[in-house]
Amino acid sequence: MQGTDERRHGRSAGVGMAAMSHRDGVGVPGPGGGAGTSASGGSFRARQGREASRAATAWVLLAAGMGTRMKSSLPKVLHPLCGRPLGSFALETARRWQPAQVVVVTGHEAEQVEAELGRWARRMGMAVTFARQQPQLGTGHAVLQALPHLAPSVDEVVVSYADTPLVSEGTLQRLCERRRAAGAELAMLTALLDDPHGYGRVIRAPGEPERVTSVVEERDATPEQRAIREINAGVYAFARPALERALAALRPDNAQHEYYLTDAVGLLAASPAGGVVAVPVEDPQEILGVNDRRQLHQMEALLRGAARGRLMASGVTFAGDPPCVVDPWVEVGRDSVLHAGAWLLGETRLGERCWIGPGAVLIDCQLEDDVVVEGTMLVECRVGKGARVGAGAWIAPRGTRIRAGARVGAVAFPDAGGYPRGGGRA
């Protein structure tokens, strides 16, 4: 099963998850051949106007695993995170970063994964190639399936996992730049943890602190190695020739009889051609992944907490506890008040001085200034300036327009201080 080696060497999704804080800085933010398809009808699309340093980089996203700890018939990368498939977050990062090519390696329920992620790629206006891994024989084997689909011009390959939604384009670019500057064949992202127990340790070369010699599993580590706080984050930037050479040298000499991508670290570290450099991630939360439903719930709380922090910093009030639920893509105008028990989901947009009361659920809605909504659900609705929509109102979803100043249902109209002062039915 794909991913076994990353748990052995420290790339578990649980890094620091229990101690996550809701910080404003969280971004919103996949040997043998395999079949390949493209979400845009072609396997490669050149992007003009990009600097030459990025034009030769491909990003391989691994999305072939079964995700058994999710206890679900739905593939892990398709589980909803803030209303969108988990795997679509990496595609959104790719849209902002704009590598020359994106290849997603699929395996378990490949057709379903390709259809859904392909739909999201088209929605974002980007090209994605899919490579099939059948059967699943480890992460090294998964990357091998992507190689035939890389454009001839690609000379650098970034590899990471489609279940790590917070990795930013800035971190990926910095990883590539550090590899080139060091003349290394591989740059690997690492993280410094206060408690690295259970994770593989990154071993650096004596006298050359930037260079890595290996990744050591904790159960095989010496007491001195266990004291090391640096772990493997599971994000790599390879020179393409080095990646091809390392994949050809992998052997399934392990209990699972799989080809482990992490074994490439030791192979390239021993090479005289350039070696391996470690690049510590600036924010360890970026490497958090999702392996089970608890981690999925915690990731959603992290993203929505960051969204609340962003909105409060822009002049929005959150009243009551637990606070109003907001998705990362929600926009709210200043001096608006969002009450506990309300949900703002999808790409909902609110104007200024809106008052959203308990029981309001807004999904992909657009509200103009001075709108009041409570105790009802609106889906893909447009609400005009000063309208009031309250309990007892049934609004047809998808396309309904409520005119400016309209009153629908029973509403407790807020005064200037944001508190109800009575109401009535229109």
Summary of the structure (lengths in Angstrom):
residues: 426
radius of gyration: 24.1
end to end distance: 59.6
largest distance: 79.1
contacts: 1519
relative contact order: 0.13
helix: 27%
strand: 27%
